[in-house]
């Protein structure tokens, strides 16, 4: 079958160069006579991969040597619980900013564990925009936000002002897609399966000073400190997923790092948003212009029947994964790091022609 343009929201497209290298090394990793899938996580080969992945993250984000880069399992959904377990002590309050479905899920899980205050929630605007103001709790244990909402296609272009409150961010869908001021975050977490690798590994980046205040009474396997002390090797890690992650980090580095990724991703998004904006209302984006995501472009057509026709026709033209999330419908083009610019140009041209024929 001919290659397709993969607009799936996750698991998502991976760089072809990375897949080719993984294929070449699958049966015999670096002349060892076995696959990386078969090797012990205590082997020198895997420990080198693990260390390289940690170091590549620190270099790309400009992290301090003392910052911890952890490779965990369970996806962002597990982090929704681990964060309050570790950092929301009895009697304290955590602030949450909700701009979409994933932020809401984080709130729901945290409420099972401790006191939560919703500092802002844009549900009344149907999660189309970012909040105008925040009602922050003085002395909050932390403030949590989702930098990019995959379902609604809403992204923070810049961070809100939080004062001295430690900031925790779910970056599952835009990590390493653009430069960030990493020192502003006490903790960042991200499922890898959108921008930086395959499903199965979740990256957690935590400042050592914040980690020092974590609860030590919870079970060891739920403590970030356990993973930090053991360099993510406390138990068997997702070996192959980390291996692929390390290859993707090398690919990003070779392309020029986060500045180059930002230029690349902005140009890709501009192609598709331009097609929406010049359609005369045939396509209408979900997110308000100031909150438009560079990763997940969500839009509607005049009626659901046309949306189904759009998805089917696009797939026939070799573009897959364009149906919106089942909870909201519509169209969603996920254009993560590894998606080539040519795919976005082809989608924009398809959108123009589809609107011409059906508008």
C-alpha positions as CSV (number, residue, x, y, z in Angstrom):
1,X,0.0,0.0,0.0
2,X,1.2,3.5,-0.8
3,X,2.1,5.6,2.2
4,X,-0.6,7.9,3.6
5,X,-0.7,11.3,5.2
6,X,-1.4,10.5,8.9
7,X,-3.5,13.1,10.7
8,X,-4.4,10.9,13.6
9,X,-4.5,12.5,17.0
10,X,-2.5,9.7,18.7
11,X,-0.9,7.3,18.5
12,X,0.3,9.5,15.7
13,X,2.7,9.9,12.9
14,X,6.4,9.1,13.5
15,X,9.4,10.3,11.4
16,X,10.1,8.0,8.5
17,X,13.8,8.1,9.2
18,X,13.1,6.9,12.8
19,X,10.9,4.0,11.6
20,X,13.5,3.0,9.0
21,X,16.3,2.9,11.6
22,X,14.1,0.9,14.1
23,X,13.4,-1.5,11.3
24,X,17.0,-1.9,10.4
25,X,17.9,-2.5,14.1
26,X,14.9,-4.6,15.0
27,X,16.5,-8.1,14.7
28,X,20.1,-7.2,15.6
29,X,20.7,-4.2,17.8
30,X,24.2,-2.9,17.2
31,X,25.7,-6.3,16.4
32,X,24.5,-7.9,19.7
33,X,22.6,-10.7,17.9
34,X,19.3,-9.9,19.5
35,X,16.6,-7.2,19.3
36,X,16.3,-4.3,21.7
37,X,12.9,-5.8,22.5
38,X,14.7,-8.8,24.1
39,X,17.4,-7.1,26.0
40,X,17.5,-6.6,29.8
41,X,16.7,-3.1,31.0
42,X,19.8,-3.6,33.2
43,X,22.0,-4.1,30.1
44,X,24.6,-1.6,29.2
45,X,22.9,-1.1,25.8
46,X,19.6,-0.1,27.3
47,X,21.1,2.1,30.0
48,X,22.9,4.0,27.3
49,X,19.6,4.6,25.5
50,X,18.0,5.7,28.7
51,X,20.8,8.1,29.6
52,X,20.9,9.5,26.0
53,X,17.2,10.2,26.1
54,X,17.5,12.0,29.4
55,X,20.3,14.1,28.1
56,X,18.7,14.9,24.8
57,X,15.6,16.2,26.7
58,X,17.8,18.4,28.9
59,X,19.6,19.8,26.0
60,X,16.5,20.5,23.9
61,X,14.7,22.2,26.8
62,X,17.8,23.9,28.3
63,X,17.2,22.1,31.6
64,X,19.4,22.4,34.7
65,X,21.5,19.4,35.4
66,X,19.6,18.8,38.6
67,X,16.2,18.6,36.9
68,X,14.8,15.1,36.7
69,X,13.7,13.5,33.4
70,X,11.6,10.4,34.1
71,X,10.2,7.7,31.8
72,X,7.0,6.3,33.2
73,X,4.0,4.3,32.1
74,X,0.2,4.7,32.3
75,X,-0.2,7.8,30.1
76,X,-1.2,11.2,31.1
77,X,-4.3,9.7,32.8
78,X,-2.1,8.1,35.4
79,X,-0.4,11.5,36.0
80,X,-3.8,13.0,36.8
81,X,-3.7,10.9,40.0
82,X,0.0,10.8,40.7
83,X,0.4,14.6,40.8
84,X,-2.0,15.2,43.7
85,X,-0.9,12.1,45.4
86,X,2.7,13.5,45.5
87,X,2.1,17.2,45.7
88,X,-1.3,17.9,47.3
89,X,-1.0,17.5,51.0
90,X,-3.9,17.5,53.4
91,X,-5.2,21.0,54.2
92,X,-3.7,22.5,51.0
93,X,-5.5,23.5,47.8
94,X,-4.5,22.9,44.2
95,X,-5.6,25.3,41.4
96,X,-6.7,23.9,38.1
97,X,-7.3,25.9,34.9
98,X,-9.7,24.1,32.6
99,X,-9.7,24.9,28.8
100,X,-10.9,21.6,27.5
101,X,-11.7,17.9,28.0
102,X,-8.3,16.8,29.3
103,X,-8.1,19.6,31.8
104,X,-11.5,18.6,33.1
105,X,-10.4,15.0,33.5
106,X,-7.4,16.1,35.5
107,X,-9.7,18.1,37.8
108,X,-12.0,15.1,38.3
109,X,-9.2,12.8,39.3
110,X,-7.5,15.3,41.6
111,X,-10.8,15.8,43.5
112,X,-10.7,12.2,44.5
113,X,-7.5,12.9,46.4
114,X,-7.6,16.4,47.8
115,X,-8.9,19.9,47.8
116,X,-9.2,21.4,44.3
117,X,-10.1,24.9,43.2
118,X,-11.0,25.6,39.6
119,X,-9.2,28.9,38.9
120,X,-10.9,29.2,35.5
121,X,-13.1,27.1,33.3
122,X,-14.0,28.1,29.7
123,X,-16.9,25.6,29.4
124,X,-19.4,28.4,29.1
125,X,-17.7,29.4,25.8
126,X,-17.7,25.7,24.7
127,X,-14.0,25.5,25.2
128,X,-13.3,27.8,22.3
129,X,-11.0,30.3,24.0
130,X,-8.7,30.9,26.9
131,X,-9.8,32.5,30.2
132,X,-9.7,36.3,30.5
133,X,-8.8,36.1,34.2
134,X,-7.8,33.6,36.9
135,X,-9.2,33.3,40.4
136,X,-6.0,31.9,42.0
137,X,-5.8,30.6,45.5
138,X,-3.1,32.3,47.7
139,X,-0.5,29.8,48.7
140,X,-1.9,27.0,46.4
141,X,0.2,23.8,46.4
142,X,0.4,24.1,42.6
143,X,-1.5,25.3,39.6
144,X,-2.3,22.8,36.8
145,X,-3.1,23.6,33.1
146,X,-3.1,21.8,29.8
147,X,-1.0,23.7,27.3
148,X,-2.8,22.2,24.3
149,X,-6.3,20.6,24.2
150,X,-6.4,18.0,21.5
151,X,-10.2,17.6,21.3
152,X,-11.1,21.3,21.1
153,X,-8.0,22.5,19.4
154,X,-7.2,25.2,21.9
155,X,-3.6,26.1,22.9
156,X,-1.9,28.6,25.2
157,X,0.4,30.8,23.1
158,X,2.0,32.2,26.2
159,X,1.7,31.3,29.9
160,X,-0.6,33.1,32.3
161,X,0.8,35.0,35.2
162,X,0.8,32.8,38.3
163,X,3.0,34.6,40.7
164,X,5.0,32.2,42.9
165,X,2.6,29.2,42.5
166,X,4.4,26.2,41.2
167,X,3.1,25.5,37.6
168,X,2.3,21.9,36.5
169,X,1.5,21.4,32.8
170,X,0.1,18.6,30.7
171,X,2.0,18.9,27.5
172,X,1.0,15.6,26.0
173,X,0.1,17.1,22.6
174,X,2.6,19.9,22.1
175,X,5.8,19.0,24.0
176,X,8.9,19.8,22.0
177,X,6.9,21.5,19.2
178,X,8.2,24.9,20.1
179,X,10.6,26.6,22.5
180,X,9.4,27.0,26.1
181,X,10.8,28.7,29.2
182,X,11.3,25.4,31.0
183,X,12.3,27.1,34.3
184,X,8.8,28.3,34.8
185,X,7.5,24.8,35.2
186,X,7.7,22.9,38.4
187,X,6.6,19.7,36.6
188,X,5.8,18.9,32.9
189,X,4.3,15.6,31.8
190,X,3.5,14.2,28.4
191,X,2.4,11.0,26.8
192,X,4.9,10.4,24.0
193,X,2.4,9.1,21.4
194,X,1.7,12.5,19.7
195,X,4.8,14.5,19.3
196,X,7.8,12.5,20.5
197,X,7.4,8.8,20.2
198,X,5.1,5.8,20.4
199,X,2.4,4.9,22.9
200,X,3.7,3.2,26.1
201,X,6.0,5.8,27.6
202,X,5.1,9.0,29.5
203,X,7.8,11.7,30.1
204,X,7.8,13.6,33.4
205,X,10.2,16.5,33.8
206,X,10.3,17.8,37.4
207,X,12.5,20.4,39.2
208,X,14.5,18.9,42.0
209,X,13.4,21.6,44.4
210,X,9.7,20.8,43.8
211,X,10.3,17.1,44.0
212,X,11.9,17.6,47.4
213,X,8.5,18.6,48.8
214,X,6.7,15.4,47.5
215,X,4.8,13.1,49.9
216,X,7.0,10.2,51.0
217,X,4.2,8.2,52.6
218,X,2.6,6.9,49.5
219,X,3.6,3.6,47.9
220,X,7.1,3.6,46.3
221,X,5.8,2.8,42.9
222,X,3.6,6.0,42.9
223,X,6.4,8.3,44.0
224,X,8.3,10.4,41.5
225,X,11.2,10.3,43.8
226,X,11.5,6.6,43.3
227,X,11.8,7.0,39.6
228,X,14.3,9.8,40.0
229,X,16.5,7.9,42.4
230,X,16.6,4.9,40.0
231,X,16.9,6.8,36.7
232,X,13.5,5.4,35.7
233,X,14.8,1.8,36.2
234,X,13.0,1.0,39.5
235,X,10.9,-1.6,37.6
236,X,11.0,-2.7,34.0
237,X,10.5,0.4,31.8
238,X,8.8,0.4,28.4
239,X,12.2,-0.4,26.7
240,X,11.2,-0.3,23.1
241,X,9.1,2.9,23.5
242,X,12.0,4.7,25.2
243,X,14.3,3.5,22.4
244,X,12.0,5.0,19.8
245,X,11.6,8.1,21.9
246,X,15.4,8.6,21.9
247,X,15.5,8.3,18.1
248,X,12.8,10.9,17.7
249,X,14.7,13.3,20.0
250,X,17.7,12.8,17.8
251,X,15.6,13.6,14.7
252,X,14.4,16.8,16.3
253,X,17.9,17.8,17.2
254,X,19.2,17.1,13.7
255,X,16.4,19.2,12.2
256,X,17.6,22.2,14.3
257,X,15.9,21.8,17.7
258,X,12.9,23.6,19.0
259,X,13.3,26.8,17.1
260,X,13.3,24.9,13.8
261,X,10.3,22.8,15.0
262,X,8.4,26.0,15.8
263,X,9.0,27.4,12.3
264,X,8.0,24.1,10.7
265,X,4.9,23.7,12.8
266,X,3.7,27.3,12.4
267,X,4.0,27.1,8.6
268,X,2.1,23.8,8.5
269,X,-0.8,25.2,10.6
270,X,-0.9,28.4,8.6
271,X,-1.6,26.4,5.4
272,X,-4.7,24.8,6.9
273,X,-6.0,27.8,8.8
274,X,-5.7,29.8,5.6
275,X,-7.9,27.2,3.8
276,X,-10.5,27.6,6.6
277,X,-10.4,31.4,6.5
278,X,-10.7,31.7,2.7
279,X,-13.7,29.3,2.5
280,X,-16.3,32.0,3.0
281,X,-17.7,30.2,6.0
282,X,-17.9,26.8,4.5
283,X,-15.4,25.7,7.0
284,X,-15.6,27.3,10.5
285,X,-13.0,26.7,13.1
286,X,-13.9,25.7,16.6
287,X,-11.1,27.6,18.4
288,X,-11.2,31.4,18.6
289,X,-8.3,32.9,16.6
290,X,-6.1,33.9,19.6
291,X,-6.4,30.3,21.0
292,X,-5.9,28.4,17.8
293,X,-3.8,25.3,18.2
294,X,-0.7,24.6,16.1
295,X,-1.1,20.9,16.7
296,X,-4.8,20.1,16.4
297,X,-6.9,22.0,14.0
298,X,-10.6,21.5,14.6
299,X,-13.3,22.7,12.3
300,X,-16.9,22.0,11.2
301,X,-18.7,21.9,7.9
302,X,-22.2,23.1,7.2
303,X,-23.8,19.8,8.1
304,X,-22.7,16.4,9.6
305,X,-23.4,14.6,6.3
306,X,-20.8,16.8,4.6
307,X,-18.3,16.1,7.3
308,X,-18.7,12.3,6.8
309,X,-18.3,12.9,3.0
310,X,-15.2,15.0,3.7
311,X,-13.5,12.3,5.8
312,X,-14.3,9.6,3.3
313,X,-13.1,11.6,0.3
314,X,-9.9,12.6,2.1
315,X,-9.2,9.0,3.0
316,X,-9.7,8.0,-0.6
317,X,-7.0,10.6,-1.5
318,X,-4.6,9.2,1.0
319,X,-5.3,11.4,4.1
320,X,-6.3,9.4,7.2
321,X,-7.4,10.3,10.7
322,X,-9.4,13.5,10.0
323,X,-12.6,12.7,11.9
324,X,-13.1,14.8,15.0
325,X,-13.1,13.2,18.5
326,X,-16.2,11.1,19.0
327,X,-17.4,13.5,21.8
328,X,-17.6,16.6,19.6
329,X,-17.6,15.4,16.0
330,X,-16.5,17.6,13.1
331,X,-13.0,17.5,11.6
332,X,-9.7,17.4,13.3
333,X,-6.3,17.6,11.6
334,X,-3.5,16.7,14.0
335,X,-0.3,18.0,12.5
336,X,2.3,17.0,15.1
337,X,6.1,17.3,14.7
338,X,6.7,14.3,12.4
339,X,3.9,15.2,9.9
340,X,5.6,16.5,6.8
341,X,4.7,20.0,5.4
342,X,3.6,18.4,2.1
343,X,0.8,16.6,4.0
344,X,-0.6,20.0,5.1
345,X,-0.3,21.5,1.7
346,X,-2.1,18.6,0.2
347,X,-4.9,18.8,2.8
348,X,-5.3,22.6,2.2
349,X,-5.6,22.0,-1.5
350,X,-8.1,19.2,-0.9
351,X,-10.1,21.6,1.3
352,X,-10.2,24.3,-1.4
353,X,-11.5,21.8,-4.0
354,X,-14.0,20.2,-1.6
355,X,-15.5,23.6,-0.7
356,X,-15.6,24.5,-4.4
357,X,-17.6,21.4,-5.3
358,X,-19.9,21.4,-2.2
359,X,-20.1,25.0,-1.1
